[in-house]
């Protein structure tokens, strides 16, 4: 999947999760990486669709038939929905974590997937990776983690470079004014 496509998938996922969080609508989204999730996908319904915020919100709408399971995103597309995930066996978890969080952690223990969880109790957004759960993420942190986990290192470097360039451009008008003033002075001096 080209980087531009994954960038859009991430943006659509962030938009959907932010809105689902506001309405305290539970969600469980699995981004498949190198470990294939065929078994989990067989437990759900094949979708094979572009990732859009609207479709994700519709899938997780509480009265929708697929809302209780997980969505699996493979190669930048919604591959399946209503999927059953393995629960973690970790007994050291906070008692306030429900089945959705336990399934997200369990999936991250059994694969290299990145799992996004929106709590229907609190609206909090969490990410599970490698058996670790990062909870109560701000929108900015949520986006940063998703991008760092799902975009290639070169793309992350390019995004950092773009940020630096934007920062320098903001400083540059002051510098340009000084340069123009100097040019005006030089032109006036050369005319004399």
C-alpha positions in Angstrom: 0.0 0.0 0.0 1.5 3.3 -1.0 2.1 5.8 1.8 -0.5 8.3 0.6 -3.2 5.6 0.8 -2.2 4.6 4.4 -2.1 8.3 5.3 -5.7 8.7 4.3 -6.7 5.4 6.1 -5.2 6.8 9.3 -6.9 10.2 8.8 -10.3 8.5 8.3 -9.8 6.2 11.3 -8.9 9.2 13.5 -11.9 11.1 12.3 -14.2 8.1 13.0 -12.7 7.3 16.4 -12.8 10.9 17.5 -16.6 11.1 16.7 -17.2 7.6 18.2 -15.4 8.8 21.4 -17.7 11.9 21.6 -20.8 9.7 21.5 -19.3 7.0 23.7 -19.8 4.4 21.0 -17.6 1.4 21.4 -15.2 0.4 18.6 -12.5 -2.2 18.0 -10.3 -1.7 14.9 -7.4 -4.0 14.0 -4.7 -3.0 11.6 -3.1 -6.2 10.2 0.6 -6.0 9.6 2.9 -8.9 8.7 1.0 -11.6 10.8 -2.1 -12.5 8.8 -5.5 -12.5 10.6 -7.3 -14.9 8.3 -8.8 -16.9 11.3 -10.2 -13.8 12.9 -11.5 -12.5 9.5 -13.3 -15.9 8.9 -15.2 -15.3 12.2 -16.7 -12.1 10.8 -18.3 -10.8 7.6 -16.2 -9.9 4.6 -16.5 -6.2 3.7 -13.6 -5.4 1.3 -14.2 -1.7 1.2 -12.3 1.6 1.3 -11.8 2.9 4.8 -14.0 5.9 5.4 -15.0 7.5 8.7 -18.7 7.2 7.8 -18.5 3.4 7.2 -16.6 2.9 10.4 -19.2 4.9 12.3 -22.0 2.9 10.7 -20.4 -0.5 11.5 -20.0 0.4 15.1 -23.5 2.0 15.5 -25.0 0.1 18.4 -28.0 -1.2 16.6 -25.9 -2.4 13.6 -25.5 -6.2 13.3 -21.7 -6.0 13.2 -21.1 -3.5 16.0 -20.0 -6.0 18.6 -17.1 -7.5 16.8 -13.8 -6.1 15.5 -13.1 -4.5 12.1 -9.9 -5.8 10.4 -8.1 -3.5 8.1 -5.8 -5.3 5.7 -3.7 -3.4 3.1 -5.5 -0.2 3.7 -9.0 -1.6 3.2 -11.8 -2.8 5.6 -11.4 -6.5 5.0 -14.0 -7.8 7.5 -16.2 -6.7 10.3 -17.9 -8.4 13.3 -14.8 -10.4 13.9 -14.1 -12.3 17.1 -10.7 -11.7 18.7 -8.9 -13.8 21.3 -9.1 -12.4 24.8 -6.0 -11.8 26.9 -5.2 -14.3 29.7 -3.4 -11.5 31.6 -4.8 -11.4 35.1 -2.9 -8.2 36.1 -5.2 -5.9 34.2 -7.3 -3.2 35.7 -10.7 -4.5 36.6 -12.4 -1.6 34.8 -11.2 -3.0 31.5 -14.1 -4.6 29.6 -14.2 -7.3 27.0 -13.4 -4.9 24.1 -10.1 -3.9 25.8 -9.3 -7.5 26.7 -9.9 -8.6 23.1 -7.7 -5.7 21.8 -4.8 -6.7 24.2 -5.3 -10.4 23.4 -5.1 -9.7 19.6 -1.9 -7.7 20.2 -0.4 -10.6 22.1 -1.1 -13.1 19.3 0.0 -10.9 16.4 2.0 -7.8 15.4 -1.3 -6.0 14.7 -2.1 -2.5 15.9 -5.5 -2.4 17.7 -7.6 0.7 18.3 -10.2 0.6 21.0 -12.9 3.2 21.8 -14.5 2.6 25.2 -18.3 2.8 25.3 -18.1 3.4 29.0 -15.8 6.5 29.0 -15.3 7.3 25.3 -11.6 7.0 25.9 -9.4 6.0 23.0 -6.7 3.3 23.5 -4.2 1.5 21.4 -2.9 -2.0 22.0 0.5 -3.1 20.5 2.7 -6.1 21.6 0.5 -6.9 24.6 0.7 -3.3 25.9 -2.3 -1.0 26.2 -1.9 2.8 25.9 -5.1 4.3 27.4 -6.9 7.6 27.5 -5.0 9.0 24.5 -5.5 12.7 23.5 -6.4 13.1 19.8 -2.8 14.3 19.1 -1.2 11.4 20.9 -3.6 8.9 19.2 -2.6 10.3 15.8 1.1 10.3 16.6 1.1 6.6 17.8 -1.0 5.4 14.8 1.3 7.2 12.3 4.4 5.9 14.0 3.2 2.3 14.1 1.6 2.2 10.6 3.7 4.5 8.3 7.1 3.6 7.0 10.1 5.2 8.7 10.9 7.3 5.6 7.4 8.7 5.6 7.7 9.6 9.3 11.0 11.3 8.5 9.4 13.2 5.6 6.6 14.4 7.9 9.1 15.6 10.5 11.0 17.4 7.8 7.8 19.0 6.5 7.1 20.2 10.1 10.5 21.8 10.3 10.1 23.4 6.8 6.7 24.8 7.8 8.2 26.2 11.0 11.0 27.9 9.1 8.5 29.3 6.6 6.7 30.9 9.5 9.9 32.6 10.6 10.9 33.5 7.1 8.6 36.5 6.5 10.6 38.4 9.0 13.8 37.5 7.3 12.4 38.3 3.9 11.4 41.8 5.1 14.9 42.4 6.3 16.3 41.1 3.0 13.9 43.3 1.0 14.9 46.3 3.2 18.6 45.5 2.5 17.9 45.2 -1.2 16.1 48.5 -1.3 19.0 50.1 0.6 21.5 48.5 -1.8 19.5 49.7 -4.8 19.3 53.2 -3.5 23.0 53.2 -2.7 23.8 52.0 -6.2 21.7 54.7 -7.8 23.6 57.4 -5.9 
